[in-house]
Amino acid sequence: MRPGSETLRAGWAAAVVFVFFCAAAVAQPAPEAASGWSAKQAVSARHEMVAAANPLAAEAGLEILHAGGSALDAAIAVQAVLGLVEPQSSGLGGGAFLLYWSRAERRVRSYDGRETAPQAARPDRFLNANGQPLQFYDAVTSGKSVGVPGVLRMLELAHRRHGRLPWARLFAPAIRLAESGFAVSPRLHRLLERDRFLRADPNARALYYDADGHALDVGSVLVNRAYAATLRSIAAQGADALYTGPIAADIVRAVRARGGDMTPADLQGYAARARDPVCGPYRQVRICGMGPPSAGAVTLLELLGVLEHTAFDRAPPLSALAVHLFSEASRLAYADRARYIGDPAFVRVPVKGLLDPAYLEQRARLIGVRSMGAAQPGEPALAPLAADVPDTEHHGTSHLSIVDRHGDAVAMTTTIENAFGARIMVRGFLLNNELTDFSFEPQARGLPAANRVEPGKRPRSTMAPTMVFDRDGRLRMLLGSPGGAAIVDYVAKTLVAALDWGFDIQAAIAAPNFGSTNGPTLLERDSAAQDLDGALAERGHVLNFARLTSGVQGIERVPGGWRGGADPRREGVALGD
């Protein structure tokens, strides 16, 4: 059964949500919508496992593992299918961050496939004629929101280093599904039906809607021959098929038709990056994740590092004290994220200063009996002067976790930013609106925003693919989640539920979501967390009950093999043998 009470305290909820909307500095659009709750059981496997956001994608990954493929090979197959069956969340037109664990080398590598701004981009990109920030969806549905896609170049780079099967073989499951068709899932139907903008694109309308503009019914067979043809080109020619030639020309044409300024040179010049992971301790484990331009690992490790200097380890699981301390630590970490983290090629990011034990202890001393409301950024060592500006990151994202029979592993979070991205379809796939992850306001109080728009720059992200290692250096857990700016809260909640409270991976994922991105304290609606409202209000928390639709996919080591879990809030599964 779903955890928590089914009774909504309507009067209290109305009051606190009213307070939240009055107090909020920036109105945030709804995230990728909830589509129901489906209770799931943990899945065990001896040799290999795939946890992904759609059963068809997980099956494709397992097919590649059975054929002798590596975890990286399986990730490519999973991504290709996700772009078909879960187009609202990720695809060829987006970007990703990937962690790769080599058991033989005992080494974590990280790969950056984040989109980049065109060379014509300028800091005032998302300001109107009066110098004010554009409304969010006015920016999203413009060609100016589209960043140069990065996921395919990144996967190609990682495949050269970690692949076992030929590149072309990895696209076979997705090509087969695109040509034969797949059944529209309840989640895809619901998101298609509720979206206000996708029908305006003629290619998307023809693919996803009937003659009256209604989304294809649940169970309808959706065939995407244009996507199959695109994948066949990529399978034969490599990533160059997307970054040069006819496909690239169509991307540029579509973006510029909607007011964008991308050029063929922007696509041809895109480069994925191999980066050093960011790692740090928590309790008796070591946690590794993606460094800037992702804020994921830095914010996660700061949040957990602050918690270690509080009484969190003595707070009962899912208690008001635990949620209070977690939310306050989250506020502090998110405040620093907003001020300091951006593309390291353009700004100096004080990663070491933010994760210095003395700094974490100093930040923890700011947590008291009552909520601080809104945390102020700290002053870590070597921190540059930078502005605080509102956050604009949202939720069209997916995560996959894979372990192969050699013990190698991939944790990859992949995105097109908002649900259905920029609502521009080219050759069977959707383009991202990733540039709206930049700060709309390029400066505040005369100081530049670390995450302002600049040509060739990668926007800040909160994607947080994560790996956990035991004291002997063995891989213990891998996980991640969609959720826009709330991703770190979702991943951190799952980690503390597993590491501090002793939950198995499935129970940790299913546990109620809570936290703060340095605004109100968020409590998952219709869950046990909601029952803490009175105790948290007494501590001064301004509360917001929300669906908090995480999509965590995780795998943990257990005696004799692996155990996987998938988020009951979405359609994902864990499969293995």
PAPA-617355 format. One record per residue (C-alpha): residue number from 1; x, y, z. Coordinates in pm, whole numbers. Example, Ala and Ser with C-alpha at 12.3 -4.5 7.8 and 13.67 -1.06 7.14 Angstrom:
PAPA-617355
ATOM   nr       x       y       z
ATOM    1    1230    -450     780
ATOM    2    1367    -106     714
end
This chain:
PAPA-617355
ATOM   nr       x       y       z
ATOM    1       0       0       0
ATOM    2     102     357     -49
ATOM    3     278     493     261
ATOM    4     102     753     467
ATOM    5    -241     883     541
ATOM    6    -502     927     269
ATOM    7    -673    1209     460
ATOM    8    -601    1561     336
ATOM    9    -612    1826     603
ATOM   10    -791    2064     371
ATOM   11    -816    2367     596
ATOM   12    -453    2365     706
ATOM   13    -331    2287     357
ATOM   14    -522    2577     208
ATOM   15    -377    2811     467
ATOM   16     -15    2712     424
ATOM   17     -32    2699      45
ATOM   18    -184    3048      48
ATOM   19     105    3167     264
ATOM   20     351    3004      27
ATOM   21     214    3173    -283
ATOM   22     205    3509    -109
ATOM   23     564    3468       8
ATOM   24     715    3319    -309
ATOM   25     951    3553    -489
ATOM   26     906    3384    -826
ATOM   27     602    3188    -948
ATOM   28     714    2845   -1067
ATOM   29     529    2648   -1337
ATOM   30     399    2303   -1252
ATOM   31     656    2024   -1288
ATOM   32     619    1725   -1518
ATOM   33     283    1612   -1389
ATOM   34     197    1327   -1157
ATOM   35      25    1030   -1322
ATOM   36     -66     813   -1027
ATOM   37     101     578    -782
ATOM   38     181     213    -852
ATOM   39     322      13    -560
ATOM   40     636    -181    -655
ATOM   41     845    -456    -501
ATOM   42    1223    -467    -484
ATOM   43    1377    -688    -755
ATOM   44    1680    -911    -695
ATOM   45    1938   -1035    -946
ATOM   46    2264   -1224    -923
ATOM   47    2451   -1092   -1225
ATOM   48    2314    -783   -1401
ATOM   49    2037    -531   -1364
ATOM   50    1870    -237   -1538
ATOM   51    1646      17   -1361
ATOM   52    1483     262   -1603
ATOM   53    1179     487   -1628
ATOM   54     984     271   -1874
ATOM   55     954    -111   -1896
ATOM   56    1028    -117   -2269
ATOM   57    1348      79   -2214
ATOM   58    1456    -150   -1929
ATOM   59    1389    -454   -2148
ATOM   60    1606    -305   -2423
ATOM   61    1891    -255   -2179
ATOM   62    1862    -610   -2051
ATOM   63    1861    -740   -2410
ATOM   64    2194    -569   -2470
ATOM   65    2339    -706   -2146
ATOM   66    2229   -1057   -2244
ATOM   67    2409   -1011   -2577
ATOM   68    2735    -946   -2390
ATOM   69    2714    -569   -2382
ATOM   70    2862    -349   -2114
ATOM   71    2665    -128   -1879
ATOM   72    2749     160   -2112
ATOM   73    2622     -32   -2415
ATOM   74    2296     -97   -2230
ATOM   75    2265     272   -2137
ATOM   76    2275     369   -2505
ATOM   77    1998     121   -2586
ATOM   78    1790     244   -2292
ATOM   79    1830     607   -2395
ATOM   80    1730     532   -2755
ATOM   81    1407     365   -2638
ATOM   82    1331     634   -2378
ATOM   83    1339     895   -2653
ATOM   84    1063     699   -2825
ATOM   85     836     588   -2541
ATOM   86     900     870   -2291
ATOM   87     955    1168   -2526
ATOM   88     842    1418   -2264
ATOM   89    1153    1355   -2055
ATOM   90    1463    1295   -2267
ATOM   91    1593    1207   -2611
ATOM   92    1834    1279   -2893
ATOM   93    1746    1647   -2876
ATOM   94    1862    1686   -2516
ATOM   95    2158    1635   -2285
ATOM   96    2279    1413   -2003
ATOM   97    2535    1352   -1730
ATOM   98    2680    1003   -1687
ATOM   99    2887     827   -1420
ATOM  100    3078     512   -1516
ATOM  101    3225     272   -1260
ATOM  102    3499      32   -1372
ATOM  103    3525    -250   -1121
ATOM  104    3861    -368   -1260
ATOM  105    4013     -20   -1240
ATOM  106    3824      69    -920
ATOM  107    3761     408   -1075
ATOM  108    3465     641   -1133
ATOM  109    3458     853   -1446
ATOM  110    3203    1121   -1530
ATOM  111    3090    1244   -1869
ATOM  112    2928    1578   -1948
ATOM  113    2676    1584   -2233
ATOM  114    2513    1909   -2124
ATOM  115    2375    2132   -2399
ATOM  116    2551    2455   -2489
ATOM  117    2428    2801   -2583
ATOM  118    2474    2903   -2948
ATOM  119    2759    3141   -3023
ATOM  120    2504    3416   -3088
ATOM  121    2362    3394   -2734
ATOM  122    2393    3697   -2507
ATOM  123    2322    3758   -2135
ATOM  124    1996    3944   -2208
ATOM  125    1854    3651   -2406
ATOM  126    1549    3606   -2183
ATOM  127    1470    3971   -2109
ATOM  128    1189    4158   -2282
ATOM  129    1209    4502   -2441
ATOM  130    1167    4662   -2097
ATOM  131    1456    4464   -1949
ATOM  132    1225    4235   -1751
ATOM  133    1246    3852   -1748
ATOM  134    1018    3680   -1998
ATOM  135     733    3465   -1874
ATOM  136     866    3110   -1842
ATOM  137     658    2946   -2114
ATOM  138     708    3238   -2352
ATOM  139    1077    3156   -2331
ATOM  140    1034    2777   -2340
ATOM  141     834    2765   -2663
ATOM  142    1072    2994   -2848
ATOM  143    1364    2869   -3055
ATOM  144    1584    3080   -2826
ATOM  145    1539    2816   -2554
ATOM  146    1700    2537   -2757
ATOM  147    2054    2445   -2663
ATOM  148    2292    2248   -2884
ATOM  149    2207    1884   -2798
ATOM  150    2477    1690   -2615
ATOM  151    2358    1344   -2518
ATOM  152    2455    1162   -2839
ATOM  153    2809    1304   -2856
ATOM  154    2853    1215   -2488
ATOM  155    2732     857   -2536
ATOM  156    2960     817   -2837
ATOM  157    3260     940   -2637
ATOM  158    3182     703   -2349
ATOM  159    3120     411   -2588
ATOM  160    3465     447   -2740
ATOM  161    3609     394   -2393
ATOM  162    3368     149   -2232
ATOM  163    3166     -21   -2506
ATOM  164    3186    -393   -2585
ATOM  165    2929    -431   -2861
ATOM  166    2934    -247   -3195
ATOM  167    2767      95   -3190
ATOM  168    2507       1   -3452
ATOM  169    2384    -300   -3253
ATOM  170    2278     -76   -2964
ATOM  171    2002      97   -3160
ATOM  172    1831    -220   -3282
ATOM  173    1573    -243   -3000
ATOM  174    1461     118   -3045
ATOM  175    1446      91   -3425
ATOM  176    1236    -226   -3394
ATOM  177     993     -58   -3153
ATOM  178     969     262   -3355
ATOM  179     883      69   -3673
ATOM  180     648    -190   -3522
ATOM  181     492      48   -3271
ATOM  182     437      47   -2897
ATOM  183     132      92   -2677
ATOM  184      81     444   -2546
ATOM  185     121     429   -2169
ATOM  186    -112     597   -1918
ATOM  187     157     847   -1821
ATOM  188     239     946   -2180
ATOM  189    -132     983   -2261
ATOM  190    -196    1203   -1959
ATOM  191      99    1433   -2026
ATOM  192      14    1463   -2395
ATOM  193    -348    1548   -2314
ATOM  194    -269    1815   -2058
ATOM  195      10    1990   -2250
ATOM  196     -99    2329   -2385
ATOM  197     172    2379   -2647
ATOM  198     275    2057   -2820
ATOM  199     -24    2049   -3058
ATOM  200     105    2371   -3219
ATOM  201     395    2179   -3373
ATOM  202     260    2009   -3689
ATOM  203     498    1711   -3668
ATOM  204     415    1643   -3304
ATOM  205      43    1692   -3361
ATOM  206      42    1440   -3645
ATOM  207     228    1184   -3435
ATOM  208      64    1216   -3093
ATOM  209    -291    1349   -3151
ATOM  210    -602    1255   -3344
ATOM  211    -783    1477   -3595
ATOM  212    -970    1654   -3314
ATOM  213    -652    1732   -3121
ATOM  214    -703    1468   -2851
ATOM  215    -403    1267   -2733
ATOM  216    -383     908   -2853
ATOM  217    -571     680   -2617
ATOM  218    -398     457   -2366
ATOM  219    -307     135   -2546
ATOM  220    -308     290   -2892
ATOM  221     -18     169   -3106
ATOM  222     218     456   -3180
ATOM  223     451     410   -3476
ATOM  224     732     664   -3525
ATOM  225     896     587   -3859
ATOM  226    1076     922   -3869
ATOM  227    1252     837   -3543
ATOM  228    1343     492   -3676
ATOM  229    1499     652   -3984
ATOM  230    1696     893   -3765
ATOM  231    1827     606   -3553
ATOM  232    1925     410   -3864
ATOM  233    2134     705   -3978
ATOM  234    2298     735   -3636
ATOM  235    2362     361   -3618
ATOM  236    2537     371   -3957
ATOM  237    2720     704   -3935
ATOM  238    2772     762   -3562
ATOM  239    2687    1087   -3387
ATOM  240    2799    1284   -3693
ATOM  241    2462    1195   -3846
ATOM  242    2295    1432   -3600
ATOM  243    2560    1704   -3582
ATOM  244    2626    1741   -3956
ATOM  245    2432    1683   -4276
ATOM  246    2055    1677   -4335
ATOM  247    1946    1610   -3975
ATOM  248    2157    1899   -3846
ATOM  249    2018    2124   -4121
ATOM  250    1663    2037   -4017
ATOM  251    1741    2112   -3651
ATOM  252    1881    2455   -3739
ATOM  253    1590    2530   -3972
ATOM  254    1330    2439   -3707
ATOM  255    1502    2640   -3433
ATOM  256    1543    2951   -3647
ATOM  257    1182    2928   -3766
ATOM  258    1080    2978   -3403
ATOM  259    1306    3279   -3345
ATOM  260    1625    3101   -3243
ATOM  261    1979    3168   -3361
ATOM  262    2147    2825   -3372
ATOM  263    2378    2768   -3670
ATOM  264    2528    2460   -3838
ATOM  265    2862    2561   -3686
ATOM  266    2712    2543   -3335
ATOM  267    2609    2182   -3393
ATOM  268    2928    2080   -3567
ATOM  269    3138    2236   -3292
ATOM  270    2971    2065   -2997
ATOM  271    3209    1859   -2779
ATOM  272    3122    1628   -2490
ATOM  273    3356    1643   -2190
ATOM  274    3514    1380   -1969
ATOM  275    3536    1537   -1623
ATOM  276    3660    1437   -1280
ATOM  277    3378    1329   -1052
ATOM  278    3312    1514    -726
ATOM  279    3333    1281    -426
ATOM  280    3300    1318     -51
ATOM  281    3224    1128     269
ATOM  282    2895    1066     446
ATOM  283    2891     854     760
ATOM  284    3087     540     670
ATOM  285    3054     566     292
ATOM  286    3198     766       3
ATOM  287    2958     933    -239
ATOM  288    3052    1038    -594
ATOM  289    2860    1242    -845
ATOM  290    2875    1493   -1127
ATOM  291    3060    1820   -1084
ATOM  292    2990    2157   -1246
ATOM  293    2814    2256   -1464
ATOM  294    2593    2018   -1269
ATOM  295    2525    2137    -917
ATOM  296    2413    1785    -828
ATOM  297    2710    1638    -643
ATOM  298    2822    1963    -478
ATOM  299    2474    2045    -345
ATOM  300    2408    1685    -239
ATOM  301    2739    1652     -54
ATOM  302    2693    1991     112
ATOM  303    2342    1896     227
ATOM  304    2461    1563     368
ATOM  305    2775    1716     514
ATOM  306    2568    1974     703
ATOM  307    2336    1697     829
ATOM  308    2635    1514     979
ATOM  309    2686    1812    1211
ATOM  310    2329    1799    1341
ATOM  311    2123    1557    1547
ATOM  312    1981    1397    1233
ATOM  313    2129    1058    1320
ATOM  314    1931    1058    1643
ATOM  315    1602    1175    1489
ATOM  316    1341     901    1433
ATOM  317    1280     816    1066
ATOM  318    1019    1038     899
ATOM  319     978    1243    1216
ATOM  320     920    1616    1237
ATOM  321    1274    1659    1372
ATOM  322    1425    1464    1081
ATOM  323    1230    1664     822
ATOM  324    1314    1990     998
ATOM  325    1688    1922    1000
ATOM  326    1689    1786     645
ATOM  327    1497    2087     509
ATOM  328    1721    2337     687
ATOM  329    2036    2166     557
ATOM  330    1880    2168     212
ATOM  331    1809    2544     233
ATOM  332    2172    2613     314
ATOM  333    2302    2397      29
ATOM  334    2059    2538    -224
ATOM  335    2145    2896    -126
ATOM  336    2509    2828    -210
ATOM  337    2410    2646    -529
ATOM  338    2218    2949    -653
ATOM  339    2504    3193    -596
ATOM  340    2816    3000    -687
ATOM  341    2761    2715    -932
ATOM  342    2784    2753   -1309
ATOM  343    2986    2631   -1605
ATOM  344    3348    2600   -1480
ATOM  345    3476    2716   -1819
ATOM  346    3318    3055   -1748
ATOM  347    3307    3099   -1368
ATOM  348    3526    2996   -1077
ATOM  349    3325    2742    -876
ATOM  350    3453    2704    -516
ATOM  351    3388    2328    -494
ATOM  352    3657    2261    -233
ATOM  353    3546    2554     -22
ATOM  354    3181    2448     -28
ATOM  355    3270    2095      84
ATOM  356    3539    2185     336
ATOM  357    3454    2019     671
ATOM  358    3507    2342     864
ATOM  359    3272    2527     629
ATOM  360    3007    2254     660
ATOM  361    3027    2273    1039
ATOM  362    2997    2652    1022
ATOM  363    2685    2625     803
ATOM  364    2532    2363    1033
ATOM  365    2557    2601    1329
ATOM  366    2296    2818    1155
ATOM  367    2032    2550    1206
ATOM  368    1820    2612    1515
ATOM  369    1499    2493    1670
ATOM  370    1292    2705    1430
ATOM  371    1314    2722    1052
ATOM  372    1535    2995     910
ATOM  373    1281    3046     628
ATOM  374    1520    3146     354
ATOM  375    1892    3075     392
ATOM  376    2157    3320     282
ATOM  377    2460    3202      85
ATOM  378    2777    3147     283
ATOM  379    3129    3260     207
ATOM  380    3341    2952     135
ATOM  381    3711    2979      62
ATOM  382    3803    3122    -279
ATOM  383    3443    3218    -351
ATOM  384    3398    3476    -630
ATOM  385    3160    3769    -608
ATOM  386    2834    3664    -772
ATOM  387    2467    3759    -772
ATOM  388    2170    3573    -624
ATOM  389    1899    3532    -888
ATOM  390    1575    3331    -905
ATOM  391    1589    2966   -1012
ATOM  392    1421    2855   -1336
ATOM  393    1503    2483   -1356
ATOM  394    1219    2239   -1421
ATOM  395    1136    1876   -1471
ATOM  396    1150    1703   -1815
ATOM  397    1409    1447   -1709
ATOM  398    1472    1072   -1664
ATOM  399    1724     854   -1484
ATOM  400    1866     507   -1546
ATOM  401    2090     282   -1336
ATOM  402    2267     -25   -1479
ATOM  403    2507    -291   -1351
ATOM  404    2656    -552   -1586
ATOM  405    2790    -900   -1507
ATOM  406    3146    -768   -1482
ATOM  407    3040    -541   -1196
ATOM  408    3078    -226   -1406
ATOM  409    2798      28   -1369
ATOM  410    2634     336   -1519
ATOM  411    2422     601   -1349
ATOM  412    2290     849   -1605
ATOM  413    2043    1134   -1574
ATOM  414    1911    1258   -1908
ATOM  415    1683    1549   -1995
ATOM  416    1514    1784   -2240
ATOM  417    1431    2019   -1945
ATOM  418    1056    2099   -1944
ATOM  419     803    1828   -2033
ATOM  420     828    1790   -2416
ATOM  421    1111    2044   -2421
ATOM  422    1067    2339   -2657
ATOM  423     773    2162   -2828
ATOM  424     970    2150   -3153
ATOM  425     984    1811   -3328
ATOM  426    1249    1727   -3586
ATOM  427    1269    1388   -3760
ATOM  428    1076    1206   -3490
ATOM  429    1239    1355   -3179
ATOM  430    1185    1665   -2967
ATOM  431    1433    1947   -2909
ATOM  432    1523    2066   -2561
ATOM  433    1448    2400   -2398
ATOM  434    1760    2367   -2185
ATOM  435    1872    2728   -2218
ATOM  436    1590    2831   -1984
ATOM  437    1803    2667   -1713
ATOM  438    2021    2977   -1737
ATOM  439    1940    3269   -1510
ATOM  440    1694    3494   -1691
ATOM  441    1838    3793   -1502
ATOM  442    2206    3827   -1595
ATOM  443    2295    4031   -1289
ATOM  444    2165    4164    -959
ATOM  445    2289    4456    -751
ATOM  446    2563    4515   -1006
ATOM  447    2707    4162    -972
ATOM  448    2704    3904   -1253
ATOM  449    2504    3584   -1209
ATOM  450    2726    3276   -1220
ATOM  451    2463    3108   -1436
ATOM  452    2398    3395   -1679
ATOM  453    2372    3324   -2053
ATOM  454    2697    3342   -2251
ATOM  455    2793    3206   -2593
ATOM  456    2907    2844   -2583
ATOM  457    2824    2813   -2213
ATOM  458    2653    2515   -2047
ATOM  459    2360    2602   -1820
ATOM  460    2368    2494   -1458
ATOM  461    2184    2173   -1382
ATOM  462    2078    1992   -1065
ATOM  463    2095    1647   -1225
ATOM  464    2262    1420    -972
ATOM  465    2357    1072   -1094
ATOM  466    2512     925    -781
ATOM  467    2727     630    -675
ATOM  468    2793     516    -319
ATOM  469    3098     315    -212
ATOM  470    3162     124     111
ATOM  471    3474     163     323
ATOM  472    3648    -107     117
ATOM  473    3588      86    -204
ATOM  474    3322    -149    -340
ATOM  475    3023     -10    -525
ATOM  476    2733     -19    -280
ATOM  477    2458     177    -452
ATOM  478    2379     381    -764
ATOM  479    2080     606    -817
ATOM  480    1944     934    -947
ATOM  481    1616    1106   -1025
ATOM  482    1435    1358   -1242
ATOM  483    1276    1654   -1066
ATOM  484    1441    1975   -1182
ATOM  485    1572    2186    -897
ATOM  486    1432    1932    -646
ATOM  487    1650    1646    -773
ATOM  488    1902    1682    -491
ATOM  489    1627    1659    -230
ATOM  490    1491    1342    -393
ATOM  491    1832    1175    -412
ATOM  492    1930    1284     -61
ATOM  493    1602    1157      85
ATOM  494    1660     818     -76
ATOM  495    2017     808      56
ATOM  496    1930     892     415
ATOM  497    1640     645     408
ATOM  498    1880     371     297
ATOM  499    2197     467     485
ATOM  500    2056     614     809
ATOM  501    1717     447     843
ATOM  502    1803     102     704
ATOM  503    1537      94     430
ATOM  504    1597    -131     129
ATOM  505    1634      52    -202
ATOM  506    1269      14    -302
ATOM  507    1138     130      35
ATOM  508    1384     420      36
ATOM  509    1264     534    -307
ATOM  510     897     500    -208
ATOM  511     938     687     121
ATOM  512     759    1025     123
ATOM  513     944    1311     -41
ATOM  514    1021    1628     154
ATOM  515    1276    1908     166
ATOM  516    1328    2261      41
ATOM  517    1497    2435    -249
ATOM  518    1532    2741     -24
ATOM  519    1168    2838     -43
ATOM  520     882    2679     151
ATOM  521     921    2337     311
ATOM  522     785    2085      62
ATOM  523     583    1788     187
ATOM  524     454    1519     -47
ATOM  525      77    1543     -71
ATOM  526    -124    1244      57
ATOM  527     178    1088     225
ATOM  528     294    1036     581
ATOM  529     508    1350     550
ATOM  530     191    1556     528
ATOM  531      94    1443     878
ATOM  532     392    1639    1014
ATOM  533     232    1971     920
ATOM  534     138    2083    1269
ATOM  535     474    1998    1429
ATOM  536     664    2168    1146
ATOM  537     442    2476    1154
ATOM  538     521    2509    1524
ATOM  539     888    2521    1423
ATOM  540     814    2812    1190
ATOM  541     804    2626     859
ATOM  542     600    2770     574
ATOM  543     458    2456     414
ATOM  544     362    2359      62
ATOM  545     190    2027      -8
ATOM  546     285    1913    -359
ATOM  547     290    1595    -566
ATOM  548     673    1588    -569
ATOM  549     687    1350    -863
ATOM  550    1036    1208    -831
ATOM  551    1149     927   -1060
ATOM  552    1430     757    -872
ATOM  553    1576     441   -1025
ATOM  554    1827     272    -795
ATOM  555    2034     -43    -750
ATOM  556    2209    -161    -434
ATOM  557    2454    -441    -362
ATOM  558    2318    -724    -147
ATOM  559    2467   -1062     -50
ATOM  560    2472   -1273    -364
ATOM  561    2410    -995    -611
ATOM  562    2200    -681    -658
ATOM  563    1863    -542    -560
ATOM  564    1684    -278    -765
ATOM  565    1398     -38    -714
ATOM  566    1189     198    -925
ATOM  567     984     498    -825
ATOM  568     613     418    -771
ATOM  569     533     775    -881
ATOM  570     622     694   -1244
ATOM  571     624     394   -1479
ATOM  572     978     268   -1421
ATOM  573    1089     -86   -1340
ATOM  574    1400    -274   -1232
ATOM  575    1482    -591   -1429
ATOM  576    1769    -835   -1390
ATOM  577    1895   -1190   -1373
end
